[in-house]
Amino acid sequence: MPLLNTKTSDLVKSYLQDKSKKVAIITHVNPDGDAIGSSLGLFEYLKNIGFLTVSPVVPNDYASFLKWMPGNREIINANDSTDSAEKVLLEADVIFCLDFNHPDRSGKLGEVFIKTKAIKVLIDHHPQPEESFFDLVISDTEVSSTAELLFILINSIDNDLSYINTNVATCLFAGILTDTGAFSYASNNPQTYIIAASLIEKGVNALDVNRKIYDTYSENRLRLLGYCLSDKLTVLPNKKVAYISLSKKELEKYGHKEGDTEGVVNYALSIEGIELAAFFMENNDEIKISLRSRHSIDVNKIARTHFNGGGHVNASGGRVKTGLKDAIAKFEKIFESDNIINNT
């Protein structure tokens, strides 16, 4: 079973010695399955080892198909309870920052936590972390997910995994499952399957977790997906690139709720011959962009260079303040060169 180096695990142990300390857990804007799974997995673990005050905080709401996880009711949504969220961060002795690599990725929470005197521990798997904001950085781009990295950390601290009960295991498994697309990408490392198997041995009902995440579509969500594929899918001729876009008006037509567009970009990438896909969504005063690619095509570079974002080589995102049409035009312009796919 993989372990972190002794220096890192000993430092984390020292932060967790005093169980009277107040601990906060934060993650990124628009939390996905890995963000929620790792946050709640850590929350349940810290409660198991004796911490009395542990508070998971998210910047905004997240998909309903993630709200079944153990500990979900304890999450503080900063959009709904701004004062409570800020109070938790300002009073915390230790803040665990999960699944993001820069304070900006946690929205207004980032503005608050960088001002605190708390010990800040980053646990993340995205490239190029901004280490200056954190007291300890635990980062590994080779793992499938932050949930997988968190398992490795816990294993490094406890060795026998005695404090990973079914609740902890279920949350971590959900994080790994979602960040690998049910083991369809970012999952070529045997270690990921070994860890998943270890979590199942702890009592995870893998079939049930899969069903709750992937087979609980609302009627509106399914109709929205159908509209995306039948009316909004665009394939750039001879460019190996496809994209889907949705305006605010279109989202409202289908009663869009947080999480309804999760995974839409992957349908564009699933077309034979397509090597890069994008999804554009009008969100209040900005355009949210999701990018996916195959092989060594670096969408992290595209997101950082053109769309104020970042992420992984094959999965990244960004945001722009321009209108939807302008964002799409900017995207299409990137691929005017026939060789852009090979040069990203």
C-alpha positions as CSV (number, residue, x, y, z in Angstrom):
1,M,0.0,0.0,0.0
2,P,1.5,3.4,-1.0
3,L,2.7,5.8,1.7
4,L,3.8,9.5,1.9
5,N,7.3,10.3,3.0
6,T,7.8,10.2,6.8
7,K,8.5,13.9,7.1
8,T,5.1,14.8,5.6
9,S,3.1,12.3,7.5
10,D,4.8,13.3,10.8
11,L,4.0,16.9,10.2
12,V,0.3,16.1,9.6
13,K,0.3,13.9,12.8
14,S,1.7,16.9,14.7
15,Y,-1.2,19.1,13.5
16,L,-3.7,16.5,14.6
17,Q,-2.3,15.7,18.1
18,D,-4.4,18.2,20.0
19,K,-8.0,17.0,19.5
20,S,-9.4,20.3,21.0
21,K,-8.2,22.2,18.0
22,K,-10.8,23.6,15.6
23,V,-10.5,22.2,12.1
24,A,-12.1,23.6,8.9
25,I,-12.2,21.8,5.5
26,I,-12.7,23.8,2.3
27,T,-12.8,23.0,-1.4
28,H,-13.3,24.8,-4.7
29,V,-16.2,26.7,-6.3
30,N,-18.8,24.4,-7.9
31,P,-17.7,21.3,-5.9
32,D,-17.7,18.1,-7.9
33,G,-17.7,14.5,-6.6
34,D,-14.0,14.5,-5.7
35,A,-14.3,17.8,-3.8
36,I,-17.4,16.6,-1.8
37,G,-16.1,13.0,-1.4
38,S,-12.7,14.0,-0.1
39,S,-14.1,16.8,2.1
40,L,-16.7,14.5,3.8
41,G,-14.2,11.6,3.9
42,L,-11.8,13.8,5.8
43,F,-14.6,15.1,8.0
44,E,-15.7,11.6,9.0
45,Y,-12.1,10.5,9.6
46,L,-11.3,13.5,11.9
47,K,-14.5,12.8,13.9
48,N,-13.4,9.2,14.2
49,I,-10.0,10.0,15.7
50,G,-11.6,12.3,18.3
51,F,-11.9,15.8,17.0
52,L,-15.0,17.6,18.4
53,T,-15.0,20.6,16.1
54,V,-14.7,19.8,12.4
55,S,-16.5,22.0,9.9
56,P,-16.6,21.2,6.1
57,V,-17.3,24.4,4.1
58,V,-18.1,24.8,0.4
59,P,-18.2,28.1,-1.6
60,N,-21.5,27.3,-3.2
61,D,-24.1,24.6,-3.8
62,Y,-23.4,21.4,-5.6
63,A,-25.2,18.6,-7.4
64,S,-28.1,16.8,-5.7
65,F,-26.7,13.4,-6.7
66,L,-23.8,14.0,-4.3
67,K,-26.0,14.9,-1.3
68,W,-26.6,11.4,-0.1
69,M,-23.0,11.0,1.3
70,P,-22.4,10.5,5.0
71,G,-21.9,13.9,6.8
72,N,-23.6,15.9,4.0
73,R,-25.9,17.7,6.4
74,E,-22.8,19.1,8.3
75,I,-21.6,21.0,5.2
76,I,-21.8,24.8,5.5
77,N,-22.7,26.4,2.2
78,A,-21.0,29.9,2.1
79,N,-23.5,31.2,-0.4
80,D,-26.3,30.5,2.0
81,S,-24.5,31.1,5.3
82,T,-21.7,33.6,4.6
83,D,-21.3,34.7,8.2
84,S,-21.1,31.1,9.5
85,A,-18.6,30.1,6.9
86,E,-16.3,33.0,7.6
87,K,-16.6,32.5,11.3
88,V,-15.5,28.8,10.9
89,L,-12.4,29.9,8.9
90,L,-11.4,32.7,11.2
91,E,-11.7,30.6,14.3
92,A,-10.0,27.5,12.9
93,D,-6.6,26.3,14.1
94,V,-6.1,24.1,11.1
95,I,-7.6,24.4,7.6
96,F,-7.4,21.6,5.1
97,C,-7.7,22.8,1.5
98,L,-8.9,20.0,-0.7
99,D,-8.9,19.6,-4.5
100,F,-7.7,23.1,-5.5
101,N,-4.3,24.6,-5.9
102,H,-4.8,28.3,-5.6
103,P,-7.0,30.4,-3.2
104,D,-8.8,31.9,-6.2
105,R,-10.3,28.5,-6.9
106,S,-12.3,28.6,-3.6
107,G,-13.8,32.0,-4.4
108,K,-14.5,34.3,-1.5
109,L,-13.5,31.6,0.9
110,G,-10.0,32.0,-0.4
111,E,-10.0,35.7,0.4
112,V,-10.9,34.8,4.0
113,F,-8.6,31.8,4.7
114,I,-5.4,33.5,3.4
115,K,-5.9,36.1,6.1
116,T,-6.2,33.6,9.0
117,K,-3.4,32.5,11.3
118,A,-4.5,28.9,11.0
119,I,-2.2,26.1,9.7
120,K,-3.1,25.6,6.1
121,V,-2.7,22.1,4.6
122,L,-3.2,21.7,0.8
123,I,-4.2,18.2,-0.4
124,D,-4.6,18.2,-4.2
125,H,-3.7,16.5,-7.4
126,H,-3.7,19.4,-9.9
127,P,-0.5,20.6,-11.5
128,Q,1.4,23.8,-10.5
129,P,0.1,24.4,-6.9
130,E,0.7,27.9,-5.5
131,E,2.7,26.7,-2.6
132,S,3.3,30.1,-1.0
133,F,-0.3,30.2,0.4
134,F,0.0,27.0,2.4
135,D,2.1,25.8,5.3
136,L,2.1,22.2,3.9
137,V,1.5,21.1,0.4
138,I,0.6,17.5,-0.3
139,S,0.3,17.4,-4.1
140,D,0.6,14.5,-6.6
141,T,-0.6,14.8,-10.2
142,E,-0.1,11.0,-10.7
143,V,-3.0,10.1,-8.5
144,S,-6.5,9.9,-9.9
145,S,-8.1,12.2,-7.4
146,T,-7.8,14.1,-4.2
147,A,-9.8,11.3,-2.5
148,E,-7.1,8.8,-3.5
149,L,-4.4,11.1,-2.2
150,L,-6.3,11.5,1.1
151,F,-6.5,7.7,1.5
152,I,-2.7,7.6,1.0
153,L,-2.3,10.3,3.7
154,I,-4.5,8.4,6.2
155,N,-2.7,5.2,5.5
156,S,0.6,7.0,6.1
157,I,-0.6,8.3,9.4
158,D,-2.4,5.2,10.8
159,N,-0.7,2.3,8.9
160,D,-3.5,-0.1,9.7
161,L,-6.4,2.1,8.4
162,S,-8.3,1.4,11.6
163,Y,-10.1,4.7,11.5
164,I,-11.4,4.3,8.0
165,N,-14.9,3.0,8.6
166,T,-17.7,2.5,6.1
167,N,-18.7,6.2,6.1
168,V,-15.1,7.4,5.4
169,A,-14.6,4.7,2.8
170,T,-17.9,5.5,1.0
171,C,-17.0,9.2,0.6
172,L,-13.5,8.5,-0.6
173,F,-14.8,5.8,-3.0
174,A,-17.3,8.4,-4.4
175,G,-14.5,10.9,-4.9
176,I,-12.4,8.4,-6.8
177,L,-15.3,7.1,-8.8
178,T,-16.4,10.5,-10.1
179,D,-12.9,11.9,-10.8
180,T,-12.2,8.8,-13.0
181,G,-15.6,8.9,-14.7
182,A,-16.4,5.5,-13.2
183,F,-12.9,4.3,-13.9
184,S,-13.0,5.3,-17.6
185,Y,-10.2,7.9,-17.5
186,A,-7.3,8.9,-15.1
187,S,-7.4,5.3,-14.0
188,N,-4.5,3.5,-15.7
189,N,-2.6,3.1,-12.4
190,P,-3.0,-0.2,-10.6
191,Q,-2.7,1.7,-7.3
192,T,-6.1,3.3,-8.0
193,Y,-7.8,-0.1,-8.2
194,I,-5.9,-1.4,-5.1
195,I,-7.2,1.6,-3.1
196,A,-10.7,1.2,-4.5
197,A,-10.6,-2.5,-3.5
198,S,-9.4,-1.6,0.0
199,L,-12.4,0.8,0.4
200,I,-14.8,-1.8,-0.7
201,E,-13.3,-4.1,1.9
202,K,-14.3,-1.4,4.4
203,G,-17.9,-1.9,3.5
204,V,-18.5,0.3,0.5
205,N,-21.5,-0.8,-1.6
206,A,-19.9,0.1,-5.0
207,L,-23.0,-0.7,-7.0
208,D,-25.2,1.5,-4.8
209,V,-22.7,4.4,-5.0
210,N,-22.5,4.1,-8.7
211,R,-26.3,4.1,-9.0
212,K,-26.7,7.1,-6.8
213,I,-24.2,9.2,-8.8
214,Y,-24.9,8.1,-12.3
215,D,-28.5,6.7,-12.4
216,T,-30.5,9.4,-10.6
217,Y,-31.2,11.8,-13.5
218,S,-34.2,14.0,-13.1
219,E,-36.5,14.2,-16.2
220,N,-35.4,17.8,-16.8
221,R,-31.7,16.8,-16.7
222,L,-32.2,14.0,-19.2
223,R,-34.2,16.3,-21.5
224,L,-31.4,18.9,-21.3
225,L,-28.8,16.3,-22.2
226,G,-31.0,15.3,-25.2
227,Y,-31.2,18.9,-26.3
228,C,-27.4,19.3,-25.9
229,L,-26.7,16.4,-28.2
230,S,-29.4,17.0,-30.8
231,D,-29.3,20.8,-31.1
232,K,-26.2,22.2,-29.5
233,L,-23.3,19.9,-30.5
234,T,-20.9,21.5,-33.0
235,V,-18.0,19.6,-34.6
236,L,-15.3,21.8,-36.2
237,P,-14.6,20.5,-39.7
238,N,-11.2,18.7,-40.0
239,K,-10.1,19.9,-36.6
240,K,-10.7,16.9,-34.4
241,V,-12.6,19.3,-32.1
242,A,-16.2,19.4,-30.8
243,Y,-18.1,21.6,-28.4
244,I,-21.5,22.1,-26.8
245,S,-22.8,25.4,-25.5
246,L,-25.8,26.5,-23.4
247,S,-27.1,30.0,-22.8
248,K,-28.8,31.1,-19.6
249,K,-32.1,31.2,-21.4
250,E,-31.7,27.6,-22.6
251,L,-30.7,26.5,-19.1
252,E,-33.8,28.1,-17.6
253,K,-36.0,26.4,-20.2
254,Y,-35.0,23.0,-18.8
255,G,-35.2,24.0,-15.2
256,H,-31.4,23.7,-14.7
257,K,-30.1,22.9,-11.3
258,E,-26.6,22.6,-10.0
259,G,-25.0,19.5,-11.4
260,D,-27.4,19.0,-14.3
261,T,-24.6,19.7,-16.9
262,E,-22.0,17.5,-15.1
263,G,-20.3,15.3,-17.7
264,V,-21.9,16.9,-20.8
265,V,-18.5,17.7,-22.2
266,N,-17.5,14.0,-22.2
267,Y,-20.3,13.2,-24.7
268,A,-18.6,15.6,-27.2
269,L,-15.3,13.8,-26.6
270,S,-16.8,10.4,-27.1
271,I,-17.3,11.0,-30.8
272,E,-15.0,8.9,-32.9
273,G,-12.0,11.0,-34.2
274,I,-12.6,13.8,-31.7
275,E,-9.5,14.6,-29.6
276,L,-10.5,17.7,-27.8
277,A,-14.0,18.8,-26.5
278,A,-15.4,21.9,-24.8
279,F,-18.5,22.8,-23.0
280,F,-19.6,26.5,-22.6
281,M,-22.2,27.5,-20.1
282,E,-23.6,31.0,-19.5
283,N,-23.5,31.5,-15.7
284,N,-24.7,34.9,-14.4
285,D,-22.1,37.4,-15.7
286,E,-19.5,35.0,-16.9
287,I,-19.0,32.0,-19.2
288,K,-17.9,28.7,-17.6
289,I,-15.8,26.5,-19.8
290,S,-15.0,22.8,-19.4
291,L,-12.2,21.3,-21.5
292,R,-11.4,17.6,-22.1
293,S,-8.9,15.9,-24.4
294,R,-7.3,12.6,-25.3
295,H,-3.7,11.5,-25.3
296,S,-1.1,14.2,-24.6
297,I,-3.2,17.2,-25.8
298,D,-2.7,19.7,-23.0
299,V,-6.0,21.5,-22.2
300,N,-4.5,22.8,-19.0
301,K,-2.2,24.9,-21.1
302,I,-5.2,26.1,-23.2
303,A,-7.2,26.9,-20.1
304,R,-4.4,28.8,-18.4
305,T,-3.4,30.7,-21.6
306,H,-6.9,31.7,-22.9
307,F,-9.6,31.2,-20.3
308,N,-8.2,32.2,-16.8
309,G,-8.3,28.6,-15.6
310,G,-6.3,25.4,-15.3
311,G,-6.5,21.8,-14.2
312,H,-5.1,18.6,-15.6
313,V,-3.5,17.8,-19.0
314,N,-6.7,16.0,-20.1
315,A,-9.3,17.8,-18.0
316,S,-9.4,21.5,-17.2
317,G,-11.7,24.4,-16.9
318,G,-11.9,28.2,-17.1
319,R,-14.0,31.3,-17.0
320,V,-14.3,34.5,-19.1
321,K,-16.4,37.6,-18.6
322,T,-17.2,38.0,-22.3
323,G,-20.5,36.9,-23.8
324,L,-21.2,33.3,-24.9
325,K,-20.7,34.1,-28.6
326,D,-17.4,35.8,-28.0
327,A,-16.1,32.9,-25.8
328,I,-17.0,30.4,-28.5
329,A,-15.4,32.6,-31.2
330,K,-12.2,32.8,-29.1
331,F,-12.2,29.1,-28.8
332,E,-12.7,28.5,-32.5
333,K,-9.9,30.9,-33.3
334,I,-7.4,28.9,-31.3
335,F,-7.9,26.0,-33.8
336,E,-7.6,28.0,-37.0
337,S,-4.2,26.3,-37.4
338,D,-4.4,22.8,-38.7
339,N,-1.6,21.8,-36.3
340,I,-2.9,23.3,-33.1
341,I,-4.0,19.9,-31.7
342,N,-0.4,18.6,-32.0
343,N,1.1,21.8,-30.6
344,T,-1.0,22.4,-27.4
